[in-house]
Amino acid sequence: MNILVTGGAGFIGSNFLLLSVPRRTDHTFINVDALTYAANLKNLVAIEGRPNYVFERADIADADAVMALFDKYGPELVVHFAAESHVDRSIKGPRAFLRANVEGTYNLLEACRATWSPGHGLFHHVSTDEVFGSLGPTGYFTEQTPYDPSSPYSASKAASDHLVRAWIRTFGLRAKITNCSNNYGPFQFPEKLIPLMIANLLERKPLPVYGKGENVRSWLYVTDHCEAIWAVIENGRPGETYNIGGGNELRNIDVIHQLIRIVAEETGAERAELERLITYVTDRPGHDLRYAIDATKIRTELGWVPKESFETGLRKTVRWYLANKAWSDEVRSGEYRTWIEQNYGAR
């Protein structure tokens, strides 16, 4: 089977899903990525020479480029991770999010419709719990929760979800949707909360916390996310949506305190010194108070449960960044962008 994975040089599970290539030799994986600022092909050096792995630099917002890829490879499965995903960036520049998340999804759906005969092929759409908006102090997002996006990012992802459902109902496209909670783990671009805090802790830089740090998020270790996606691809029902959550619900300030504790334990630093780095900053506009996912459906129908607790996953993450400081330094300095352009700029 030819599997086209969009956004495969990014973080949110896509590179980890691709790292499963060696144990899935009956499939050929085509990694399609535009190599924007958060992409890093060095994340995938372990598989770049595998006979069942191919990289193609292409922008999914370019309809002709997408169709050319379908003509070239004839994928039978599309796993659609590619997205602009940082909320703060979406507030400063929404247009890029509409282009990638809405137009890009549309182009992929149309390529699937043009390529696959009725009842063939599968489109797996990876989405977020942010499409549901903000919860109060109680309750959980289920697959039936009405959409109520707050940011340009979440609105663009909500639009892409609705496009997939429309193509299912109108055109009979075989597709599935997953909405996940916040991912974390190795290789994550340092604009996100956990890698940013780890990097700043190691460099003794301020730890910026929005508002009072009371916004609540549910956390999901990246490899647990990938295993859940495979479970849905292989055994989920076409046309259905599955929420994926790790069951780890914490205030942002509590996440930071846990990171401080683990970094202090792993490095021998004084915990009190690290605590003094916490710096409260003005909250961002439209900041949702709380996300929490009810993952009952995927657990009962497909038997998926996360392997990592937040403690075990967070410690693994800290240890990875400690062991790969050169990777983090290079990403933060921008040197990896030079490497990408030297190696792929002319492709």
C-alpha positions in Angstrom: 0.0 0.0 0.0 1.2 3.5 -0.8 0.6 5.9 2.1 0.9 9.6 1.6 1.6 11.5 4.9 1.3 15.2 4.8 3.3 17.4 7.1 5.7 14.5 7.7 8.7 16.7 8.7 6.7 18.5 11.5 6.1 17.3 15.0 2.4 16.5 15.9 2.8 12.8 15.4 3.7 12.9 11.7 7.4 12.3 12.1 6.7 9.6 14.8 4.2 7.9 12.5 6.8 7.9 9.8 9.4 6.5 12.2 7.3 3.3 12.2 8.3 2.7 8.6 10.9 0.0 9.4 8.3 -2.3 11.0 5.7 -1.7 8.2 7.7 -3.0 5.3 4.5 -3.9 3.4 3.7 -0.2 3.0 5.5 2.6 1.1 5.4 6.0 2.9 5.5 9.2 0.9 6.3 12.1 3.2 4.9 15.4 1.7 6.0 18.6 3.4 6.5 22.2 2.3 9.4 22.6 4.7 8.0 25.7 6.4 9.7 27.1 9.6 8.7 24.3 11.9 9.7 21.4 9.6 13.0 19.6 10.1 14.0 16.6 8.0 16.8 15.9 10.5 14.0 14.4 12.6 13.8 11.6 10.1 17.4 10.7 9.4 16.8 7.3 10.9 14.6 6.3 7.9 15.7 8.5 5.0 17.5 5.6 3.4 14.7 3.0 3.8 13.5 1.5 0.6 9.9 2.1 1.5 10.3 5.8 2.3 10.2 8.7 -0.1 10.3 12.5 0.6 8.6 15.0 -1.6 8.8 18.7 -1.0 5.4 20.2 -2.0 2.9 22.6 -0.7 -0.6 21.1 -0.2 -2.1 24.6 -0.9 -0.8 24.1 -4.5 -3.6 22.1 -6.2 -1.5 21.2 -9.2 1.4 19.9 -7.0 -1.0 17.8 -5.0 -2.6 16.3 -8.1 0.9 15.5 -9.5 1.8 13.6 -6.4 -1.4 11.5 -6.7 -0.7 10.8 -10.3 2.9 9.8 -9.5 2.2 7.6 -6.5 -1.5 6.6 -6.5 -1.8 6.6 -2.7 -4.4 4.3 -1.2 -4.2 6.0 2.2 -3.7 9.7 3.0 -2.8 10.6 6.6 -3.3 14.3 6.8 -1.2 16.0 9.5 -0.1 19.1 7.6 -1.3 22.3 9.3 -0.3 25.6 10.6 -0.8 25.0 14.3 0.5 27.7 16.6 -2.3 29.9 18.0 -0.2 32.9 18.7 1.0 32.9 15.0 -2.6 32.6 13.8 -3.5 35.8 15.8 -0.7 37.7 14.2 -1.2 36.3 10.6 -4.4 34.4 10.0 -4.1 34.1 6.2 -1.4 31.4 6.3 -3.7 29.3 8.4 -6.6 29.6 6.0 -4.3 28.7 3.1 -2.7 25.7 4.7 -5.5 24.3 6.8 -8.5 25.1 4.6 -7.3 25.3 1.0 -4.7 22.5 1.6 -7.3 20.2 3.0 -9.7 21.0 0.1 -6.9 20.2 -2.5 -6.2 16.8 -0.9 -9.9 15.9 -0.7 -10.4 16.8 -4.4 -7.3 14.8 -5.3 -8.7 11.8 -3.5 -12.1 12.2 -5.1 -10.5 12.4 -8.6 -8.2 9.4 -8.0 -10.3 6.9 -6.0 -13.2 4.9 -7.3 -16.3 4.7 -4.9 -15.5 2.6 -1.9 -11.8 2.7 -2.3 -9.0 4.6 -0.6 -9.0 6.1 2.9 -8.5 9.7 4.0 -7.5 10.1 7.7 -7.8 13.7 8.9 -5.8 14.7 12.0 -7.5 17.5 14.0 -7.5 19.1 17.4 -9.7 19.5 20.5 -9.4 23.3 20.1 -12.3 23.2 17.5 -14.7 22.7 20.5 -13.8 26.0 22.2 -13.5 26.4 25.9 -14.9 24.3 28.7 -15.9 25.6 32.1 -14.5 24.0 35.3 -16.3 20.7 34.7 -17.2 18.5 31.7 -15.4 16.9 28.8 -15.3 17.2 25.0 -17.0 14.2 23.3 -17.4 13.5 19.6 -20.9 15.1 19.9 -19.7 18.4 21.4 -20.7 21.4 19.2 -17.9 23.3 17.5 -17.1 26.7 19.0 -13.6 27.7 17.9 -12.0 30.8 19.5 -8.8 31.5 17.5 -8.1 31.8 13.8 -6.1 28.5 14.1 -9.0 26.6 15.7 -11.5 28.1 13.3 -9.3 27.0 10.3 -9.1 23.5 11.7 -12.9 23.4 12.4 -13.4 24.4 8.7 -11.2 21.6 7.6 -13.1 19.1 9.7 -16.4 20.3 8.2 -14.9 19.9 4.7 -14.0 16.3 5.4 -17.5 15.5 6.7 -19.0 17.2 3.7 -16.9 15.1 1.3 -18.0 12.0 3.2 -21.7 12.9 3.0 -21.8 14.5 -0.4 -19.3 12.5 -2.4 -19.1 9.2 -0.4 -15.4 9.7 0.4 -14.1 7.0 2.8 -12.6 9.1 5.6 -12.1 9.2 9.3 -11.3 12.1 11.7 -9.4 12.2 15.0 -9.4 15.2 17.4 -6.5 15.0 19.8 -5.5 16.9 23.0 -2.1 18.7 23.3 0.8 16.7 22.1 4.3 16.8 23.6 7.5 14.8 23.4 10.8 14.8 21.5 11.4 16.9 18.3 8.7 19.4 19.1 9.4 22.9 17.8 10.3 25.2 20.7 7.5 27.7 20.2 5.2 25.3 22.0 4.9 25.4 25.8 6.8 22.3 27.0 9.9 22.5 24.7 10.1 26.3 25.2 10.1 25.9 29.0 12.7 23.2 28.9 15.0 25.3 26.7 14.6 28.4 28.8 15.2 26.4 32.0 18.4 25.0 30.6 19.5 28.5 29.6 18.2 30.2 32.8 16.0 32.4 30.7 12.5 33.7 31.9 9.6 31.3 31.8 6.8 33.4 30.2 3.3 32.4 31.6 0.1 33.8 30.2 -2.1 35.5 32.7 -2.0 33.6 36.0 -1.2 30.2 34.4 -4.6 28.9 35.2 -5.6 27.7 31.7 -6.0 24.0 31.7 -4.9 21.6 29.0 -5.1 17.8 28.6 -1.7 16.3 27.5 -1.0 13.4 25.2 2.5 11.9 24.6 3.3 11.9 20.9 3.8 8.1 20.5 0.5 7.4 22.2 -1.1 9.7 19.7 0.5 7.8 16.8 -0.6 4.4 18.1 -4.2 5.8 18.4 -4.1 7.0 14.8 -3.0 3.6 13.6 -5.8 2.0 15.7 -8.3 4.2 14.0 -6.9 3.7 10.5 -6.8 0.0 10.9 -10.0 -0.7 12.9 -12.1 2.5 13.1 -15.3 2.9 11.3 -15.3 5.0 8.1 -17.2 8.2 8.4 -16.6 8.3 12.2 -14.8 10.7 14.5 -12.6 9.6 17.4 -11.4 11.8 20.2 -7.8 11.0 21.4 -6.8 12.2 24.9 -4.2 11.2 27.4 -6.3 11.9 30.5 -3.6 14.2 31.9 -5.4 17.5 32.7 -3.3 20.2 34.3 -3.1 24.0 34.6 -0.2 25.5 32.6 1.5 26.7 35.8 1.4 23.2 37.2 3.0 21.9 34.0 5.8 24.4 34.5 6.3 23.5 38.2 6.6 19.8 37.2 9.1 20.7 34.5 11.1 22.7 37.0 11.1 19.7 39.4 12.2 17.2 36.7 14.9 19.5 35.3 16.3 20.1 38.8 16.3 16.4 39.5 18.0 15.5 36.1 20.6 18.3 36.1 21.3 18.9 39.8 20.1 22.5 39.5 18.7 24.3 42.5 14.9 24.1 42.2 14.4 27.5 44.0 16.7 29.2 41.4 14.6 27.7 38.6 11.3 28.7 40.2 12.5 32.4 40.2 12.5 32.3 36.4 8.7 32.2 36.2 7.5 35.4 34.6 3.8 36.3 34.3 2.9 38.1 31.0 -0.3 39.6 29.6 -2.7 36.9 28.4 -3.3 36.4 24.7 -6.7 37.4 23.1 -9.4 34.7 23.2 -7.4 32.3 25.4 -9.6 29.3 26.1 -9.8 28.4 29.7 -9.9 24.6 29.7 -9.7 21.6 27.4 -10.5 18.1 28.5 -11.2 15.1 26.2 -13.5 12.1 26.8 -11.7 9.3 25.1 -14.3 6.6 25.9 -15.2 5.9 22.3 -11.7 5.0 21.1 -11.1 3.1 24.3 -14.3 1.0 24.1 -14.5 0.5 20.3 -10.8 0.0 19.5 -9.1 -0.9 22.8 -6.7 2.0 22.7 -5.3 3.4 26.0 -2.3 5.6 26.4 0.9 3.9 27.6 2.5 7.0 29.1 1.4 8.9 32.2 2.2 12.6 32.3 5.0 12.0 34.7 6.7 9.3 32.6 6.1 11.1 29.3 7.4 14.4 30.7 10.5 12.9 32.2 11.2 11.1 28.8 10.8 14.4 27.1 13.2 16.3 29.4 15.8 13.6 29.1 15.5 13.7 25.3 16.1 17.5 25.2 19.0 17.1 27.6 20.6 14.4 25.4 19.9 16.4 22.2 20.8 19.9 23.1 22.6 20.4 19.8 19.3 19.7 18.0 17.5 22.2 20.1 20.3 24.8 19.8 20.3 24.5 16.0 16.5 24.8 15.7 16.5 27.9 18.0 19.3 29.5 16.1 17.8 28.9 12.7 20.8 26.9 11.4 18.6 24.0 10.4 16.8 26.3 7.9 20.1 26.9 6.1 20.6 23.1 6.0 17.2 22.6 4.5 17.7 25.2 1.8 21.1 23.8 0.9 19.8 20.3 0.6 16.2 20.8 -0.7 16.0 24.4 -2.0 16.3 23.5 -5.6 13.9 20.5 -5.5 
